[in-house]
Amino acid sequence: MITDLLSATVLIGILASGIRLATPYLYAAIGETFSQKSGVLNLGVEGQMLLGCFAAFYVAFTTGNLWLGLLAALLVGALMGSRWRL
């Protein structure tokens, strides 16, 4: 039973899904690395991602337009990333 879980097929599937699911966080980490090199400290990268995702889902779900959801995610992410606060 445990040998079935340690087969090459299962381990390759777990590795592939781990890389696929970690890609958005890797992109955020690369962007944060560039901003750190320029001297900007941003500790809210994950929060920006989550708020952008929520805005995209909400707008796309209520309007039925995926492009409008993408625009909402871009606007919310840019607003949360700026130094200007409401």
C-alpha positions, 0 to 999 in steps of 0.5 A, a space after each residue: 500500500 505505501 509502495 503504491 504511494 512511492 511509485 515514480 508516477 505518483 511522485 512525478 505528479 506531486 512534483 508537477 502539481 507543486 511547481 504548477 501551484 507555486 508559480 504565482 508565488 514565484 512570480 511575486 517573489 521575483 517582483 519583490 526581489 527587483 523592488 528590493 534591489 531598488 531599495 523599496 521594502 514591500 511586505 504586502 505582496 501576498 495581500 496584494 495578490 489576494 485582493 487582486 484575485 478577489 476583485 477579479 473573481 467578484 467583478 467577473 462573476 457579477 458581470 460575466 466579463 473576464 476582461 473586466 475582471 482582469 482590469 479590476 484585478 490590475 486596478 486593485 493590485 496597483 492601488 494596493 501597491 501604491 503608497 497612496 492610501 484612502 
